[in-house]
Amino acid sequence: MATTGRRIAIFVIAYNAVHHLIDTMKRITPEVYAQVEEIFVIDDASSDNTYYAALGYKYYHGVEKLKVFRNEKNQRYGGNQKVGYRYAIERGFDVVCMLHGDGQYGPEALPLLLEPFEQGADMVFGSRMVVAGQARAGGMPLYKFVGNRVLTKIQNRFTGLGISEFHSGYRLYSCHALKEIPFASFTNEWHFDTEILLSMHERGKKIVERPIPTYYGDEICHVNGIPYAAHCVFTSARFWWERRHGRLAYPGPLDVPAPGLPAPAVPANVAASSAFRSIPRLTLGAPLPIVEASETRPEPVEAS
């Protein structure tokens, strides 16, 4: 794994993962641990002891690179990613690797997934569908396998991506690419993964998928399958519609065009002419009262 000159962080996204979080972090190989600058856990206001388990692991084992945060309010899956990516950008990292705290996506695959960044990748995700039969052999339930394949086929038709699956949560991003993606405006729900993928795609970012092994155990799945599938199809259809009309599906502040050149000044003799005097004046009503508004952003709370 070559990571010359890159500042790499591992973002462990966690919610009610007390039974799996420590084992997941222990599976980060020494090779990867030596190369990363920071591992940060963001517990999304879990109702179990996920936060305290992470703290105990940090202090008992003296894991200096590990930082532990906790959202004061639950931000949902997409919202927690927003908090993590904003933190990674503000810390100045070059690459952020999202690792699920329940261990479903093996940390052992990180060396393989980090390699494409040496060739200029903007996003890398691990796919369980690249190798035929591997997903089922790894314990993926039949209904999830069939649903994954059907949804991916529909979404590929709408988006033209042509990838092996849309629904892997094993994702690594260039923070420089993330800066150009308006992810703060995306959903806080599970189809955040689809929105950020399509936003990368429509901006021409280099997306690479690599095969990963499939692990299914006793972890609890928090995804409601039918609404998730509907959101994914709708999101992909909306992407197709906007692109068909030549518009970005996910425009951000950097995508708003500058106004055209200002109108030239009107000479005094022209302004005083009858042509200008004949233009009726607009009658404006009373101005609307200004209502102060405030915006709050979730802040992770760092362990003291």
N, C-alpha and C positions, 0 to 999 in steps of 0.2 A: 504494500500500500504506500504509494508516494503522495505526500501532501506538502511538498516543498513550498514554504512561504505562506501557507494558508492557515488562518486561525479558524479552528473547527470547534463547534460546540455540539453536545448531544442534549437534546430537549426531551425529557421523559414526561410524557403527558399521562396524568394519573387521575383516576376517579374510582374510589372504592376498590383499590387494588392491593389491600394490605397483605393478602395471602400470596401474591405473586411478585410484588415490586422488588423485594430484596433479591430474590432468585434471578430476576431479570437483570438487575444491575451487576450481579456477580458474574453473569455470562458475558459481559463486555471483556473482550480479550485484552491481555497485557499489551499487545501490539497496538490496539486501538487506544487504550487508556494512555499510553505514552505519547500518542500523537495529538490527542484532543487537549484543548486548553481548559475547557470547563464542561461539566455535566450538571445540568440544572433540572430539578424536578419541580413541576407546578401541579400541586394537588388542587383539584377543582372543587373545593369545599366538600370533601368526602364526608359521609356520615359514619365511616369507620375510622380506624387509626392509621390510615395511609400516611398522613403527614408525620405522625410521631414515629412510625416505623422508619421512614426515610431519615428523620433526624437521628434516631438511634443508630442506624447504620453508619451515618456520617461520623458521629462522634466516637462510637465504640471502636470502629475500624480505622479511624483517623484518615478518612478519604478527603484530602485537602481540596481536590478539584470539584467536589460535590457541593452544590448550593441547593437549598430546599426552600420553596415558596409555597404559599397557600392563598388562593383567591378567597376573599372575604365572603363573596357570594358566588354561587355556581354560575358559570358562564356558558355551560354546555360545551359540546365537543368542538364546534367551530370557534366559539368564543375563547376557549382556552388556548387554541392554536394562535389566535390573534395576539393574546397576551404574550405567548412564548416568542412569536416571530418579532413582535415589536421590541421585546427585550433583547433578542439576538442582534437586531439591527442597531439598537442604541449602544450595545456593548462593542460594536464594530467587528463582529465576527464575519468571516468570509463564507463559511458553510455552516448550516444548521441541520442536524439530523434528528428527525422526530422518531422517537422510540416509544412504543406503547408499554405502559407499566404492567400490563397483565401478561406479558411474555409471549403473546401470540406471534409476534414478529421477532425472529431470533437476532440478538445482537451479534452473533457469530458471522452474519452476512455483511456487516459494516465494511470490512476491507474491500469486498467486491463492489459494494455500492458507492464507495468513495472514489474509486478509480476514474470514472468518467469525468470528474471535475478537472482532472489533469488535461483532458482534451476539450475543455471549454463548455462542459454541460452546465445548464442553468437549473435543471431539475432532474433528479434520478428517483425512480421508485421501483421497489421490489415487486415482481409479479409472481403469483403462485400458479399462473396459467401458461407460462412459456413452455414448460416441460409437460408433455401430455401425461395424464394420469397421476401427476405428483400431488395435486391438491387433494384428490380423494384418498390417496395413500397416506397423506398426512392427517387424515381425520376430518376433512371438510364434509359436513353433512350434505346429503344428496340434494336437498331442497335449496341449500345455499349455493351449491355448485351450479345447478340448473339456472337459478335466478341470476347468478353472476354472469353466466354465459349469455343468457337471453338479453339482459340489460346492456351488457357490453356491446353486443351486436347492434342493438337499436341505437345506442349512443355513438358508435362508430359511424353508422349511416348518417346521423344528423351532423356530426362534427368533422368527419373525414380524418380523424386521428389515426385509425388503424392499429390501435394497441391491443395487447392480449387481454387486459382487464382494466376497468375503471375503478375498482373497488378495493384495492389494496391500500392499507393505511401506513405502509412503510415508505416514507417519503423523505428525501433530502433536498435542500434548496440552497442555491447561491443567494446569499443575503443581498448581493448587488442586484440580482434579478427581482427579489422580493420588494426592493425599494420602488420598483416601477409598477408593481401590482397593487391595485386599490383594495387589498384584502380586508381592510377595516370596514368596508361597506358590504361585505359578503354576509351570508347567513351565519347564525351561530349554531345551526343544526348540523346534522351528519353530512348533508350534501355540500358543505363547505369544501370538501375534497374535490368534488366535481367542478365547482366554481373556480377554484384557484388553478386547477389543471387547465380548464378552458381559457382562463385569462392568460396563462403562460402561452398557450397554443396560438391565440389570436395575435399575440405580440411577436410571434416568430421566435420564441425562446427555444433553446435546444433541450428537448426532453428525451431522456434515455430510460429504458426499462431493462432490468436485469432479473434473471430468475432467482427466486429464493425458496427455501423449503417451507412447507406448511406445518404449523403446529396448532392443533386443537386439543384442549384439555378441559379442565373444569372451570375455566374462566367464565364470567357472566357477560353475556352480550346485552348491551343496553340499547341496541338499535331496534326500532319498530319497523319491520321489514316493508310492509305495504306502503306507509307514507314515505319512507325513504325511497323506494323504487319510483313512486309517482313524482317525487321532487326531482329525482335524477333525470327522468324522461322529460319532464317539463323544462328543466334547466337546459338540457341539450337541444330541445326543440326551439326554445327561445334563442339560443346561440345561433342555430341554423337560420332563423328568421332575421335576426339582426345582421348577420354576415351577408345574407342574401341581398339586403338593402344597403350594403356597403358601410355599415356602422359597427363600431365596437360593441360587443355585448356587455363588456365591463369597463366602461370608460372611467378614468380617474382624472385628478387635477392636471396631471402632465399631458393628458390627451385632449384637453380643451384648446382649440385653436385660438391664436391671438386675433384680435379684431383687425379688420382691414385698415388701410391708410385713412387718416382723418380727412374729412371733406376740406377742400381748400377754402381759405377765407373769402368771403363775399365782398367785393369792392363796394365802397360807400355809395357810389353813384348807382350801382345795380341794386343795392339793398333799399335805396330810396325810390326805386322805380315803381310804377303802378303794378307791375307783375307781382312784386313782393307784397305790396300793400293790399292786394286783392285776396291774399291767402287768409282765410278766417282764423281768428285766434281761438285757441282751445280754452275752454272754461274748466278749470280743475276744481274738484271738490275739496273739502277740508282734509288735511293729512290725517292718516290713520295714527292712533296712539302707538308709541313704541313700547313693546313689552320686552322686558329683559329676559333673556334665556340663558341657561347654563348647560354646559355639556360635561358629563362625568365619564371618565374612562376607568375601567377596572384596573386596579394596581395589585400585583401579587405582593404578599407580605413575606419578607425574608425572615428566616429564622434568626433569632438573636443568640 
